[in-house]
Amino acid sequence: LSCFKNDFKSVNASPLSRQLELECPIAIKDIQFSDDDDKPDYDVTTMKLASYSQGSLGIELIRKLRGKSTEFYQSLLNNLIAISCDVDTQGAERCVDFNSSLATKDWEDNCIIAADQMCPTGTCERASSCYWDQVVNGEIRETRFPVEMYDLAEDDVVGLHKDSYLGGIAIFGTVGIIIACVCFCMWFVYIVARCLCCCMWDTCSICECCSSRPREDGYSCFGDLAVPIIIYIICLVGTVSAGSLALVGNEDITRAATSTFFYSSALIEDFGEFLSRAREPLMKINAIVEDAAGDAQIIFSDTEYVREGSTEIVSSFRDFGIRHEEGIEASNSGPVFETAFMKFGDEVYPIVDDVQLMLDSLEMDLYNNVDNIRNGVTSATNQIDLILNETETWLEDVYRFESMEFSKRSIRKTIVLSVFFLSFIFSLAGLMGIVMSRTTAIFYLLHIAWVVCAVLGVVLLVVASFTLSTSVVWLDTCEVMNLVTGDFEPILGDAMATGANAIFDGTNLAVAFNVTDKVDFQSKLDEGLSQIKGINITQKFELVSKPLVNVQGMIDGITTKALEGFNKVTSYDSASCPFQDTYTKSNILQPWNAHLEKVIKDKITDYPLRSTGIPATYKRLSKDENAVQYLRRIYDAAGRCEGTSSCCLGDDCDTPSYNDYCTSGDDCIFVCSNLRDGIVDVYKGYLTADTIERGMAADLGIDQTTCPARVNCPATLEFMDMGHDYPLMELLDLYKTNITETSNDLISVASTSVGMAMVEVKDFLCHMNVSFIEQRYDQVSESFCETMFGGFAQVNWALWCLAILMEIIAVVGCTLSIRLGGSLYKEVGIGGGY
């Protein structure tokens, strides 16, 4: 039973901890939006060209060219954080004022204390920042990055070496510029050499390679003329394709700009609507909170018994187990009694906890918090009004920037397309020179075309290098943005990141900032109501009382076993000890009552007594004769003679013969004396069991014979000395009555002004869902990092294609300008020259 007893001693009746989870209606309709109905109004041409967009392919090509992992972008983000961090200021500000918004505290408003430093009184560890990592209670606080990283971060990002981020970006631009320089030098050398060596074409075989004269033996129609012309035409078509790609890319940029401004303005409008919607319940709360506090006071007054009573019941269970340990063990009722106790903990105590939670919320969160609620609501509405005014300014700024961008669209489109148009015009002019090579004036267009295309190719290579570098930076920016929105804590610190992260992971702001724990009496009451509303309290208490009733039945078995043992010895019928008596619970405590019929008939024992030598009467000799004395007297049978030399019955020592009754003498053997003593001992054991049984029954308070109504049942003095005024069962009944009445009062709370306040608080808290910001951000991000970036990537690859095509056209045009410069066809080809 020691383990059983220890179980009772370990019971702790402290309130159960809870974590609030808001249950709000499905999406707030006046803030949510439909992707089908809420889209920008794009230009018709722009939308038609959108179907030809290859932006995703362009981005994928840049991503593969870049070939960096998530770890690279995380390292880049870490370096950017380190560069932006003011190490001297941030490092010195480890402890901040207790009331500062940057002070790190737990939900109970206690400072979190690191293991390596104790902040001065009135201060706490500051929230995480770019320098300090998050503080963990009882652990050494670390810097966010190794200290030396803050000194090396700038060099890793903008250092003038190939291993820095800037150096890596420069490689993309440098390659194209180097190719452009090589092409320029080659063309420059070719043209200069062609001009300087013009007088030596006939005498110098080396200079002949730069000659503008065709071969004297002519050229083949297919290999030397047709193939270059076909290549030229293909390149000319390629310039048209590249221009089309650039046009689609430019329209993607236009479409992305339109959607970016549209969704940005929509975000501001949604935010303003969100604030207006949140303002309504706040104003209503402010109007009814005073009345709600008064109604709350009526409900929670005189309810101290809820927690105290449950603690008293737990204590009664524990002390009953300790006080009646022997009886519980004797009745084998330990498991059943433990079941009753566990049922109280499992079935009743949660009700107690819910009721107490609601009462505490009414008192602490509403009644005692009225001033804080009103001040907080007033402050919140004032701030909302100020921000609402600011949203108008924000919208005007967005519209102004949109207007500026819109006015520049035609300029951007003209610049982009003019490059491709100019390239196409000169390439087309070259083709005209090829087709009409027999017309000298027009043929000179080919000479002009290949020179201009060579120059354009060089320029375009330089421009494409810059756009490629820009594309890589654009890609890196979007990748870093994805990391930032995944967790704002490294950027903003945990003080500000809580709200930012809540926006992007769908957490209600009221929950994220623990507003619910400070002012949300509504959700605590709602949670409690949802728990107790459909519960049958009487049925729950019966789950406790039924095992206790079974315990009472098992208690009755304590004396039953003792009685059976007693009857075995009192009915020990033998020749020497002819005892034939049986007793019941109704007469065993007054054993003479078991022989009333014999007394009435003046019957005597079937054997003489040792003390008198004559049979005994079953009648009680006097009121002074107690039960033990009575039993010892009537079962004190005379002995038996084992010989005749010394065996007497009273004063007669001559008459007794062998095996006759005797009271004295050397040959007198008292064979029943041990049985008599056993009867007395067993009876005393029964009295002990009866005492245990009655004490347990009294402290349990169920025995219908001693306490029929289970009201005002007296407990034992020992149990009362342990601090319990009522038996266990009566205490349970009283508590059940009181907790039922209080529960009914709480259930009806919705019909009071408290219920009205609950509705408004819930309305306010549920409208703290700002997931629409994340949705709008995703739309802006998609516009910037997919559509606009894709458009820019298409323009970039179009420029690279055009640059390469211009160089090919220049080479082919230069070659054809020589080969088509001779006389007309010969049998083997075209010969002659200038």
C-alpha positions, 0 to 999 in steps of 0.5 A: 500500500506504500506506493498507493499512499505515495500516489496521493501525496504526489497529487498537485491541484495546481491549475492546468496550463493552456495555450489559446488558439483562435477559432475564427470564421472563414476568410474575412470577405471584405479583405480577401480578394479573388484572383479572377476578379482582382487583376490589373487592366492590361493593354490589349497588345501587351496581353496578346504578346504575353502568350509568346513570353519566354521569360521563365526560360530566360530566367532558367538560363540565367539560373543555370549560368549562375549555378549557386545553391541556397547555402551561397545565398544564405552566406550572402545574406549573412554578409549583408546583415554583417555589413549593415550592422553597427557593431560598436552600438549594437555590441554595447547595447546588450541590456536595455530598460525593462519597459523597452519594447526590445527587452526579452521577456517570457509570457509571464513578463519575466526577464530571460537571463543568460548564463554569462551575464546578469543585467543590472536591476531594472534592465533585461537582455535586449532582443536579438539584433544583427549583432546578438543572437537570440537569448536562451534562458540559462545558456551563454549568449552568442553573437549572431556571427563570429566576431571576425566575420563583421570585419571581413564581410565587406571585403567578401561582398565588395572586395576587388578580387575574384572571390568576392561577390562583386568579383563574381558579378564582374566576371559575367560582364568582363567576359562579354567586354573582353570578347567585344574588345577582341572583336574590335581589335580584330576589325581595327587591325583588319581595316587598318591593314587593308588601307595601309597595304592597298599598294602592295596587294600585287607584290606582297602575298601576306597583304593579299589576304587583306585585299578587296580584290576577288580571286582571279580564278573566280568563285564557285556559285554554291560554296563560295557565294550561295552558302554565305548569302544563305547564312546572311539571310538566316542572320537577317531573319535572326535579327527579326526574331531577336527583335521580337523576343526583345519586344515581348520582353519589353511588354513583359516589363510593362505588364509587370510594372502595371501589376506591381503598381496595381497590387501595391496600391491594392495592398494599401487599400486593403490595409486601410480597409483592414484598419477601418474594419478593426476600428469598429469592434474597438469602439463598441468594446470601449462603450460596453466594457464598464457594464461588462465588468459589473456583470462579471463581478456578480458572477465571480463573487463568493466563488473562492470555493471552486479551487479551494474545494477541489483542493480540499477534496484531493486532500481528503482523498489523500488523508483518507488513504493515509488514515485508513491504510490498514483498512484499505489493505484489509478490504483489498479496496485500494485499486477501487479507491484509487480509481475513484480518485483518478476519476476525480482527476480525469473527469471532474478536475478538468471541469473545475479547471475550466470553471476557475479559468473563466472566473479568473478571466472575469476577475483578472482580465475583465473586472481588474483590467477595465482601465487598461482595456479602455486605455489600450482601445483608445490608444489603438483607435487613435493610432488607427486614425493616424495610419488611415490618414497616412494610407491616403498619402501612400496611395498618392505616392504609388499613383505618382510613381506609376504615372512617372513610369507610365510616361517613360514606357514609350521611351523605354520601348523606343530605345529597346526596339531602335537598337534592333530596328537599326541593326535590321535596317543596316543588315537589310541594306547589306542584303540589297547590296548583295542582291543588286551587286551589279549596281555600283551605288547600291553595292556600296551599301554592303560595304557600309552594312558590314562596317556598321554591323561590326561596330554594332556587334561590339557595342551590343556585346558591351551592352549585353554584358552589362544586362547579363550582370544586372540579370545575375544581380536581379536573380540574387536579389530575388533569391535573397528576398525569399530567404528574408521572407522565410524568417525575418528574425536575422534582419529585424530581430525577434522583437519586430520579426514576430509580427513580420513572420506572422504575416507570412506564415498566416499567424493571427497578429493577436496570437503572435504578439500574445495580445490574447493573453493580456486582453482576451477574456473573450477567448478564455470564456469561450474556451471554458464555455465550450468545455462545460456547456455540454457536460453533465456534471452530475454524471461526472461526479457519479463516476467518482461516487460509484467506486466509493460506493463499491469501496463501502461494500468492500469495507463491510467485508472486513468484519465479515471475514473476522466473523467467519473466523470467530464462528469457526472457533465458537462452533468447534463441536468435539467430545472434549469441547462441545461448542456449538454457537454461531454469531451474526453482525447484529449480535456479536458486539453483545454476544449474550443477545445471540443466546436470548432464546436459551436464556428465555428457556433457562438453558445452560451450557452442555459442559460445566465451567472450570471456575464453578464445576457446574454448567453456566447460564447464558444470561449476562451476569451483570451490566458490568460484564463486558463482551470479552468477560462474557465469552471467556466465562461461557467458553471456560469449559472444565477439563477431563480426567486422564487418571483417577489418582488426582482428579476433582470436580469442585470439592468432589475428588472421589466421584470423577472417573476417567474422562469425566469433567474435572476442575482440579487435580494432577490428572485433570487436563484442560483441553479447551483452555487454548480454544477458549483463549483463541475465542477471546483473541479472535473476538478481540480481532473482530473488535479491531476490525469493527473499529476499522470498518466503522472508522472508514465508513464514518470518514467515507460517509456512505454507510446508509445505516449510520448516515441514511441521508448522507448529510451532517454525517459525523467523521471520526475525530482523527479525520477531523483533526487532519483538517476535514469537517466533512466525510469524503462523500458529503464533501463531494456532494456539497461541491457538486451542488455548488459547482453546478450552480456556478457552471449554470451562472457561467453558461448564462454569461452570454446573455449579459453585457459580458457576452456582448463584450465577448462578441466584440473582442472576438470580432476584433481579434479575428480581424487581426488576420493579415494574411492578405499582406502576404498574398499581395506581397506574393503578387508583387514578388511574382510581378517583379521576380518572374514577369519583370525579371523574365522580360528583362532576361528576354531582352538580355538574351535578345541582345546577346543574340543580336550582338553575335548575329551582327558579328556574323553578318559583318564577317559574311558581308565583308567576305561577300563584298569582295567575292561579288566585286569581280566581273560576271560569271565564268564557266567555273564561277565568277571572276575578275575584279576591281 
